[in-house]
């Protein structure tokens, strides 16, 4: 039987940002590891975007060789404590586990998290190559690429726009899902390796790509994330009390805006509607519960079956009192003295499947009002055009797709400009998540290293 972690009481956790789940106990870890069949053709590895040798590390766990398990994981991933918590294992490694066909898949994520939390990276001898690489962004893709490139001997500098490192792992994912001590530990391990970090640097504003090249960087990896929120484009969207999920989560996670003593405290109302159904919507809703909103709604235009968020996130949100309203599409936000006073939704029904395979919502012509004083829009993000515009001023013109994402070679992640690479949410492949961004970082690092060795 699959081992389950102990969870913080659902009523208590509504009032704190502490981790919802504890690690499995040592005894549970041994029991869970013993469930692995050690397949000759492990599909779980194929389901992992960075191809962690999953059966090998689980075998080491089973044999009480925890440090060996840590070494195996860190051959391909420098973020086991992070990925074990935030990756959608049910759609990747665990989703491919053959045990899951007739029973429950091995809890690969829980085992990875346990190993990551209880082992340390092994120091390696680094032979300087004399080559310099600039990485723009300190999220999953940047951290992963930095680790691989530093191991290869290159001088690596990560430039971060904000005042703390970690990218979306810090400003987007709440600490009740990813405790900061584990994120800080992963970043500190890179610093010990000799990776340099520069904060409060907006590449495209503080410094240009041309200046980086002039400063002697032999290659550049762009992984600054997609920070431009997608809004609803409905009347009332500019009212006070309307937030993008990015702004709301950043203000709470990074700036502690839920604390009234901070310089920019959050105005907490009585009721909030979170528009969207993905993991970011769940994070925003569960954060809204913790900062003090009395009633929190998640409003989604399809049914619960089509929700794209992880099942675990949906379950946790329900346990914490979030109310789900389905088949409702936002039409307008009501105004009272410049502030949100309610919302109007159209009742929807499901029609034919769209390009994603999910049935498309179709309006019925019926409308309903919802009494809320705050709205959080969690409909996704697009690429911030600062980099492209700044580069164009210097005569560097990137090829982008119709949505503004960098066009890259699928295997090398090289952009249309030689020796400038891109990955993560600025050049997404598949689902936008931590492990896919890491996969892009590894591909870019491999290509950059090959180029630098041949230079």
ABEGO torsion letter per residue (X at the ends): XBBBBBBBBAAAAAABABBABBBBBAAAAAAAAAABAGBABBAAAAABAAGBBAAAAAAAAAAGBAAAAAAAAAAABAAAAAAAAABBAAABAAAABAAAAABBBBBAAAAAAAAAAABBBBBBBBBBAGBBBBBBEABAAAAAAAAAAAAAGBBBBBBBABABBGEAAAAABBAAABBAAAAAAAAAAAAAAGBBBBBGBBBGAABBAAAAAAAGBABBBBBAEBABBBBAGBBGAABBGBBBAAAAAAAAAAAGAABAABABBBBBBABBBBBEABAAAAAAAAAAAAAGBABBBBBBABBAAABABBAAAAAAAAAAGBBBBBGBBBABBBBBGGBBAEBBBBBBBBBBBBAAGBBBBBBAGBBBBBBBABBBBBAEBBBBAAAAAAAAAAGBBBBBBAAGBBBBBAAAGBBABBGBBBBEAABBBEBBBAAAAAAAAAAAAAAAAAAAAAX
